[in-house]
C-alpha cells in the first residue's frame, strides 16, 4: 500500500489524472506498453477482469482518454471492495471518458469495455459505451462476459441520462417503452441492434454453457475453471490472428463459508495460449 502527497498526478496510458491519497497493493496481468491491465486483484480481496466490446457509439483512436485496462488497475488500486471499485471505474469513466488505441502496433484497434468485478460479498457485471454504463449485480448462478453486450433490462445501476441519450441518438425508440422497467441496454447499444446479440458470440455462449454445466453438476472449482479457459471448441482459448494473451483464475471464499477468513488465491499464466501454459499461483504483495 502506498500513500501520496496532494496534489499528485498519475500518468495512465495516454492521459494524466489526479492520484488518490492512497492505493492498494495489486497483482496485475499487464501488457508491457500500457499503464493498465486486462485482469488483476488487490490486497483487499477484489478481483477485476476486462473484455472488449463494440457498440453503436464510435470508438476513435484519435481521441485518447482512459483505456478500459487503465480502469481495471485504477479500480483495484482505489477500491476496497467490489462496489467501491465499480464506483471508481464509473466515476472516472464519466469524468475522463474512454478512448485511444488498444493495441501497440495497430492504432486503429479501438473498443469500449465490459468488466467482471468481484469480492467476498458481491459480484458485478459492468458494461459501457462511451461515458455511459449499466451494472448488473450477480446474486446467484453463473455469469460470464465476452466480446458482446449482455446486460438487458435487468441492470441494477446505470449512468445518469442513459435512457434519454439512447432516445436522442436513435438507439431506442419511444415505441419501445423506454422506461425504468423495459429499457434494454444490449438491444439499444449493440452494433446489430439485435435483442439476441449475445447469441451470436460463440465465446459468450460457449463459456456460459460450460459454466452452467459444471455448476449444475456441482463440479465448479479451480481446476474446472482452468479446463474451461483451455477449451477450443467454444473459442475461449484462441489461436491465430487473435490469441488468448493471458489467463487468470481466482478462488474467493465467500461470506458465510468455512474459509471466509482465508485470503483470495490466484493462478495465472505467464503468456498466451492457456492450453499449453501452466497456471502458477501468484500472491498480492
Secondary structure by P-SEA (a helix, b strand, c coil): cccccccbbbbcccccccccccccccccccccccccccccccccbbbbbbbbbbcccccccccccccaaaaaaaaaaccccaaaaaaaaaaaaaacccccccccccccccccbbbbbbcccbbbbbbbccccbbbbbbccccccccccccccccccccccaaaaaaaaaccccccccccccccccccccccccccccccccaaaaaaaaaaaaaaaaccccaaaaaaaaacccccccccccccccbbbbbbbbccccccccccbbbbbbcccccccccccccccc
